[in-house]
Amino acid sequence: MATIVQKEDPVLRGKAREVRLEEIGTPEFKKIIKDMQKALASQDDGVAIAAPQIAVPMRIFVVAGKAFDIQNRNRDKKDEKKGKASGKTPDLVCINPVITKLSKEKKWLPEGCLSVRYLYGNVERHARATLTALDEHGKPFTRGGSGLLAQIFQHEVDHLEGTLFIDKAKDIEDIPPEKAAKTL
Ligand code: ZN
């Protein structure tokens, strides 16, 4: 299985390259996506991963289905009676992602990273973000997000630029993983 590289690795500090359309769908490319999904699934607290985190310097990130479940759960707290089944949401694959819109409103949010074990800190993020990308079949899509999803979009696009959350975070702390919430 692909290992998740840690913050000392130079691959995390480079600018990832664009994926060419003809690469999408090749066995090599599908394997990269699979490796990212497996590496992400291997981390209980992981909600998203960018390709450089498995040492592949390409503009791809994957948001775990559970990130959407967490968000829906938070949103549906009031009407839990609906008994909405969760946990089966597919991962969202984002290729060549571009953030096209950011809210003026910003929030300081606790953040961690699968490549910065086990540090956590507060990062100021835009409250809402809109992203345009290609899916795993090369089909373009646009997706808006608030809360955790907006935070993930910004954190992962930072990875593709060689930026880590610790470059921007305040109050960085070393927290044992079992006490931390979610890790991007
Ligand atoms: Zn990260």
Boltz pocket constraint, residues with backbone or C-beta under 6 A from the ligand:
constraints:
  - pocket:
      binder: B
      contacts: [[A, 48], [A, 112], [A, 113], [A, 114], [A, 115], [A, 155], [A, 159], [A, 184]]
      max_distance: 6.0
